[in-house]
């Protein structure tokens, strides 16, 4: 058995200590659905052909992940650390851009990669689009990439029927990782502003829902503009609600944050290059065990195996909070859906502009009476604001004024950087002016008779909204 002091020390070393470094970089990951316009499953042979074509075009990229069938699912450029890969399945491509100090160079490289890949797919009547849930998901083969991580992850998500006597219900989409797409941002934080960053950014998750929602479960549900939230919460990732969603607590200091980390669940570790999956359990409880019974993938099937907990297993602690603290000393903002492609940089611009405006942002939130001080937590408010219809107690005009005030603050932060990155916020001002967001636009357009193919085409267009 490993004592709690060792666990606490290891958690500190993995998640808190890296924030002592003085860095100021931006990292961006954009996941994008692949669509077969023939209304058939995405042709994986086409995917592999285009992966090979991409590597020949951008020959600095080297294979960084090969599946069990010998197909490349990840390419990495060692010079700038850009990664082009497939996320969970070959239905979803991801552009993970290497860290930079400004957004224009990231946007330039992303645009170049995206244009090449999209044009290549279109030669086979496939395309890419900026939607948080693949509108053609019903046509696809929802199988994970045959690799250690993705087979384990899908096995974990499919295991929901094994959980009994827990106060939650599970949805019917364990394959959701294969049809949902996110736009994630990583920003460096320092030890001094870590707690305030998590506390203050957590408070504006409802506003982010209003501005960025873009995950409509087309063909099944037109009430939610960000159904993606529910896909995470009501899966096996949500067995412990502390592992997902909003921090509905205010951290007083680092000790509070460490206590929260200790409250998380763990569900997998690796031994000799192979993942072992076991029922989600509290981290401290895991380390009290002499052995934990799990399952390991071997020769096309899973078999039982007992694993002895090691203190190094903390590196496999994988919460999916809206704000994640990473081993790199960054905070990862992961609550936002993939945006229409032309608006892709607005996500990073919003967070980057607010990053050094924490005091002002905290003051805006503390004085607000539109959302806050009305009996609701940030998490409860976000659940209300991912619905197409807002609750009666919220005044839409006042809510838009609050949103504009926060985006104005982000604009001020970007202007002070003196690079011109505030241009990437223009889509948000447009959304506030129209009192809409991409998800609402999808619902409205579909209800007005617009064909989903028109939306797919529109949301897949590249360019900056100026």
Secondary structure, 3 states (H helix, E strand, C coil): CCCHHHHHHHHHHHHHHHHHCCCCCEEEEEEEEEEECCCCCCCHHHHHHHHHHHHHHCCCEEEEEECCCCCEEEEEECCCCCEEEECCCCCEEEEEEEEECCHHHHHHHHHHHHHHHHHHHHCCCEEEECCCECCCHHHCCCCCCCCHHHHHHHHHHHHHHHCCCCCCCCCCCCCHHHCECEEEEEEECCCCCHHHHHHHHHHCHHHHHHHHCCECCCCCCCCECECHHHHHHCCHHHCCHHHEECCCCCCCCHHHHHHHHHCCEEEEEEECCEEEEEEEEEHHHHHHCCCEEEEEEECCEEEEEEECCCHHHHHHCCCEECEEECCCCEEEECCCECCCHHHCCHHHHHHHHHHCCHHHHHHHHHHCCCCCCCCCCHHHHHHHHCECCCCCCCCHHHHHHHHHHHHHHHHHHHHHHCCCHHHHHHHHHHHHHHCCCHHHHHHHHHHCCCCHHHHHHHHCCCCCCC
